[in-house]
Amino acid sequence: MEARYNAAPSHLLPVVTGAKPDELQFFSWGLVPHWFTDLNSRSKPINARAETLLDKPSFRELITSKRCLVPANGFYEWRNTTAGKIPYRFLLQSEALFSFAGLWDTWADKQTGKVLNTFTIISTQAYELVKPTHDRMPVVLYPEMEDTWLTANKGYNKLRDLLQPFPAA
């Protein structure tokens, strides 16, 4: 794949789902839950707060059944300044690929049959390197956490332990 440095909401981006863990799929960034009646009637969240996943109808069901990995090699956060917003890119010291924790769903238009696979990235409190730029950041998973994220059936408490800020070191 060619690198893409300006991924934005509604773009088709790579994901790996528990349903097809050996296949790279492309879903639209911005979650459309299967129960939406009109594709244009609501916002499509690009982020889901780890702390409130069980409180929101859009995420509550998905946390137990439709988790995904969103591969990346960095992420941007924007700092507000008097000169305007300035983007800051964060990546691992090794510049290696990693995965964000995400949720996905499939929406189908009952009139046309159009099917749309979408996802959202789970966010958490920022660690100390990101905090000066933004108070939130995506949940970055260690490689050894990825299989657990995709396949764990031990309830939300086991998963919640994975949704922590990535250490600055």
C-alpha positions as CSV (number, residue, x, y, z in Angstrom):
1,M,0.0,0.0,0.0
2,E,1.0,3.6,-0.6
3,A,1.4,5.7,2.5
4,R,-1.4,8.1,3.2
5,Y,-0.5,11.0,5.4
6,N,-3.8,12.8,5.3
7,A,-6.4,10.3,6.4
8,A,-9.7,12.1,7.1
9,P,-13.3,11.2,8.1
10,S,-15.2,9.4,5.4
11,H,-12.0,8.1,3.7
12,L,-11.8,4.4,3.1
13,L,-9.0,3.2,5.4
14,P,-7.5,-0.2,6.3
15,V,-8.9,-2.2,9.2
16,V,-8.6,-5.8,10.4
17,T,-11.7,-7.3,12.1
18,G,-12.2,-10.3,14.3
19,A,-14.5,-11.7,11.6
20,K,-11.7,-11.7,9.0
21,P,-8.5,-11.5,11.0
22,D,-6.3,-12.5,8.1
23,E,-7.7,-10.0,5.7
24,L,-7.0,-6.3,5.3
25,Q,-10.3,-4.6,4.5
26,F,-11.2,-1.0,3.7
27,F,-14.0,0.7,5.7
28,S,-15.2,4.3,5.8
29,W,-13.9,6.3,8.8
30,G,-16.9,7.5,10.8
31,L,-19.2,5.0,12.4
32,V,-22.7,4.4,11.0
33,P,-24.4,1.9,13.3
34,H,-26.6,-0.8,11.7
35,W,-29.7,0.6,13.3
36,F,-29.5,4.0,11.7
37,T,-32.5,4.6,9.5
38,D,-31.1,7.4,7.4
39,L,-27.5,7.7,6.5
40,N,-27.5,11.5,6.5
41,S,-29.6,12.1,9.6
42,R,-26.9,11.8,12.2
43,S,-23.3,12.5,12.9
44,K,-20.8,9.7,12.2
45,P,-18.4,9.6,15.1
46,I,-14.8,9.2,14.2
47,N,-13.8,8.6,17.8
48,A,-15.3,6.8,20.7
49,R,-14.2,7.7,24.3
50,A,-12.9,4.6,26.1
51,E,-14.4,5.8,29.3
52,T,-18.0,5.9,28.0
53,L,-18.2,3.0,25.6
54,L,-20.9,1.2,27.6
55,D,-22.9,4.4,28.0
56,K,-23.5,5.1,24.3
57,P,-25.9,3.0,22.2
58,S,-23.7,3.4,19.2
59,F,-20.8,1.6,20.9
60,R,-22.3,-0.6,23.7
61,E,-23.2,-3.5,21.4
62,L,-20.1,-3.2,19.3
63,I,-17.6,-3.5,22.2
64,T,-18.6,-7.1,22.7
65,S,-18.9,-8.2,19.1
66,K,-17.3,-5.9,16.5
67,R,-13.9,-4.8,17.4
68,C,-11.2,-3.9,14.9
69,L,-7.5,-2.9,14.5
70,V,-6.7,0.2,12.5
71,P,-3.1,0.0,11.3
72,A,-1.1,3.2,11.2
73,N,2.4,4.5,11.7
74,G,1.4,7.7,13.3
75,F,-1.4,10.1,14.2
76,Y,-2.0,13.8,14.2
77,E,-3.3,16.0,16.9
78,W,-4.0,19.7,16.3
79,R,-2.9,22.5,18.7
80,N,-4.9,25.7,18.8
81,T,-2.6,28.7,18.7
82,T,-3.1,32.4,18.1
83,A,-1.9,31.8,14.6
84,G,-4.5,29.1,14.0
85,K,-4.5,25.3,14.3
86,I,-1.1,23.6,13.9
87,P,-0.8,19.8,13.2
88,Y,1.6,17.6,15.2
89,R,2.4,14.1,14.1
90,F,3.1,11.4,16.7
91,L,4.8,8.1,15.9
92,L,6.8,5.4,17.6
93,Q,10.5,6.0,18.0
94,S,11.1,3.1,15.7
95,E,8.6,4.5,13.2
96,A,7.1,1.0,13.0
97,L,3.5,0.2,12.2
98,F,1.1,-0.2,15.1
99,S,-2.7,-0.5,15.6
100,F,-5.4,1.6,17.1
101,A,-8.2,-0.1,18.9
102,G,-11.4,0.4,16.9
103,L,-15.1,-0.6,16.6
104,W,-16.9,-1.3,13.3
105,D,-20.4,-1.9,12.0
106,T,-22.2,-2.6,8.8
107,W,-25.1,-0.4,7.7
108,A,-27.5,-1.4,4.9
109,D,-30.0,0.9,3.2
110,K,-33.3,-1.0,3.3
111,Q,-34.5,0.7,0.1
112,T,-31.5,0.4,-2.2
113,G,-29.6,-2.5,-0.5
114,K,-26.5,-0.4,-0.4
115,V,-24.1,-1.8,2.2
116,L,-21.6,0.4,4.1
117,N,-18.9,-0.8,6.4
118,T,-17.7,1.9,8.8
119,F,-15.5,2.2,11.9
120,T,-14.5,4.5,14.7
121,I,-11.2,4.8,16.6
122,I,-11.3,4.5,20.4
123,S,-9.7,7.4,22.2
124,T,-8.3,7.8,25.7
125,Q,-6.6,10.4,27.9
126,A,-3.4,11.6,26.4
127,Y,0.0,10.7,27.8
128,E,2.5,13.3,28.8
129,L,4.1,13.8,25.3
130,V,0.7,14.5,23.7
131,K,-1.0,16.5,26.5
132,P,0.6,19.9,25.5
133,T,-1.1,19.4,22.1
134,H,-4.4,17.7,23.0
135,D,-6.0,16.1,26.0
136,R,-7.0,12.9,24.1
137,M,-5.3,10.5,21.9
138,P,-6.1,7.2,20.0
139,V,-5.7,4.0,21.9
140,V,-2.5,2.4,20.6
141,L,-2.2,-1.3,21.1
142,Y,1.0,-3.2,21.7
143,P,1.4,-6.0,19.1
144,E,0.8,-8.6,21.8
145,M,-2.5,-7.0,22.7
146,E,-4.0,-7.1,19.2
147,D,-5.2,-10.7,19.2
148,T,-6.8,-10.2,22.6
149,W,-8.5,-7.0,21.3
150,L,-9.9,-8.9,18.3
151,T,-11.0,-12.1,20.0
152,A,-11.5,-11.7,23.7
153,N,-14.8,-13.0,25.0
154,K,-14.1,-12.3,28.7
155,G,-16.3,-9.3,29.0
156,Y,-15.7,-5.6,29.0
157,N,-13.5,-5.5,32.1
158,K,-10.7,-7.5,30.3
159,L,-11.0,-5.2,27.3
160,R,-11.0,-2.0,29.4
161,D,-7.6,-2.9,30.7
162,L,-6.3,-2.5,27.1
163,L,-7.8,0.9,26.6
164,Q,-5.1,2.9,28.4
165,P,-2.8,5.7,27.2
166,F,0.3,4.3,25.4
167,P,3.4,5.0,27.6
168,A,5.6,7.9,26.4
169,A,8.8,5.8,26.6
